[in-house]
Amino acid sequence: MKIIDKEKNSQENKREGRIKEMLESFVENDSIPATAAKFIIAILALGPILFVGAAAPGIISSLSDIRSSREYSKKQITHTFYNLKRRKYLKIIQDGNETMKAIITNEGKEKIKELCFKIMSIKKPKSWDGKWRILAFDIPTKPKIYNQARNALRQKVKELGFFKLQESLWVYPYECEDEILFIAEVYEVQGYVEILEVSRLLNEGKLKKVFKL
């Protein structure tokens, strides 16, 4: 039981680390399109925002350095902040006599999963390790949410550059287990997804050309 718990904690720590890495890249890279709402909620997911005084002015002041690479007006920040608060994606709590802090809620964390799903990419190593990653999934047709999960998973692996071998069977040359498991967890279908690692495929010559290996 303790071994299983340790493995689970290790997987959760890796996933959280990956999410943090994606969010930091998202915040720092102004070439990635982002609404003010996505930007603020990403900042909050990385840690609480401390401020003094009235909420909106304090938040704007705290975000001033970070948002310098993205052009959001004070009006946009104010409107977005209160909209996120109204929709319960963030909340404000007392943090001392004069200091307040804005933190992300559980509802906000769910939106972060969606954001990470959209901006996710797979880092390619400098050299290929000679192993193929085979993604297989067999997601039920019912309930309806499973159909949505299957379509989303299929579309995302296409975007990530996977090559379709057969129906619901895809191949990729680089390590991608964490990313695929994260996608599966977003839609709660991890029990229907399997990733295999093999050193040889029958028609790998064609695949090497596809992936330019």
N, C-alpha and C positions, 0 to 999 in steps of 0.2 A: 504493500500500500504506500509506504513512504517513497519507494522507488518511482511509482507511478506519479505521485504528487510532485516529486522533484522534476520529472520529465515534463509534467504539465506546466510547472512554474517556469522551467527553462524555455518552453515554447512560448509562453505568455510574455516573458521578458524579451525574447527575440522579436516577437510581433510588436510589442510596445516600442522597442528600439527602432524597428523599421518604420513604424508610424511617425515617430519623432523625427527620424531622418528625412522622410518624405515632406513633413510639414516645414522643417527648417529650410529645405530646398525650395519649397513653394513660397515661403515668406521672402527669402533672399533673392530669388530669381524673378525679376520683374518682367521677364519675357513670357511668363505663364499668365494667361488672362485670368483676372480675378475680380469679382465684385467686392465691394467693401464688406459685405456680410461674410463672404468666404475668408477674406483676409483677417477680419477681427476674430472670427471663431477659431481660425488656425492659430493666431497669436495666443488666445486664451487656452487652447489645448496644450500649448507648450509651457504654460505656467500662468498664474494669476497676474492681473494688472493692478499694481498698487497706485493709488492716487489720493490727493487731498482736495477737499472742497466739493463743490457740486459735481455730480456724476459726469455729465457730458463734457464740461470744460476740463475736468481732471483727466478723463480718458483721452481727450484730444491732445492734451499736453503730454501724457505718457506715451502716446503713439507717435508723437511728432518726429522723433528720430527714426523710428522704424519705418514709418510710412513715407519717408522722404523719397524713396525710389519708386513709389506709386502715387499717382496724383488723385487723392481723394480730398474733396473739399470738407471744411468744418461742418457744413450742412449735411453732407453725405454721411460723415462719421456719426454725427448726432442722431440723425434719423435712423441709421442702421443699428446703432447701439440700443436705442429704445425699442426698436422693432424686435431685435434678438431677445431683449429682456422680456418684452410682452409675450413672445412665443416660448418663453421659458428655456431658451438655449443658453442663457447666462443668468447669473444672479449677483447681487452686490451684498457683501457682508462687512460688518465692522471689523477693523483690524487694528485696534488701538483707539486712543482718544480722538485723534484727528484723521487718522488714516483709514481709508476704505479699500476694498479690493473687489475686483470683478473676477468671477471664476466661471468655468464652464460647468454645465449641469449634465446629468446623464442623457437628457434629450439632446444636448449639444454634442455629446460624444458620439451619438448615433449619426449625426450629420457629418461629423469628422470622418467616420467610416466611409460614407458616401463620397466625400471629397477625396479621400485617399484612393478610393477605387478609381476615380476619374483621372487622377494625376499620376497614378502608378506607372513605373517603368522598370525595366530590368537592366541592371548594370552589366555590361559586357566586359569580361576580363581581357587582358592584353593578349592572352593566348588560350586556345581551346585545350581542354584536358582530355579530349578524345572520347568523352562519354556522351551518350544521348539521353535526354530526359523525355520519357513518354508519359503524356498526360491522358488518362482515360476517365470518363465520367458517364454514369448511367443514372440519370436523375429521373424519378417518376414523373408521369404526366399530370398526376393529381396529388395535392390540390393545385389550384391555379398558380399560386406563388412559385411552385416548382418550375412551371413553364417559363415564367419570367426569369427565374434563376438560370435555367439552362440557356436561354437566349442571351442573357447578360454575360454569362461565362464564355459562351462561344464567341460573342462579339469582342470581348476583352482579350482573349488569347489571340485573336486575329490581329488586334491592334498591337499586341506585344511582339508579334512576329512569328508566332508558332506556325508550323506547316501541318496541314491536315493530311493524315495518312488514310484514315477511314472515318466513317461517321462516329463522332464523339471520341476520336483517337487522334492525338496531336503529338508532334515531336518538336523538340527545341534542343540546341546543343549546349546551352549554358545552365548553370545552377539557377533554379527558379522555384524551389519548393516553398519557401516562405511566402513569396508573392501569390502563388496559386492557392495556398492554404488560407491566406488572408482574404482573397476574393471569395473562396468557398464559405468562409465564416461570415462574411457580410450577408450572404444569402442563406446561411445556416444549412448548407448542403455538403459539409465536409465529409459526412459519412458516405457520400456517393461519388467521391473523387479519389483517384489513386494516381500516384506518380511513381514511375519505375525508372531506374537508372541502368542503362545497358552499355556495354563496350563495343557492340557490333550490331549492325542492321544489314539485312540482305541487300537492300538497294541503297546503301548509304552513299554511293558515288553520286547519285542524283541529288541527295540531300546536301552533300558537301558543296555542290555547285549552287544550290538554292541559298545556302547560308554563307557562301563565299569563304569556305574554310580551306 
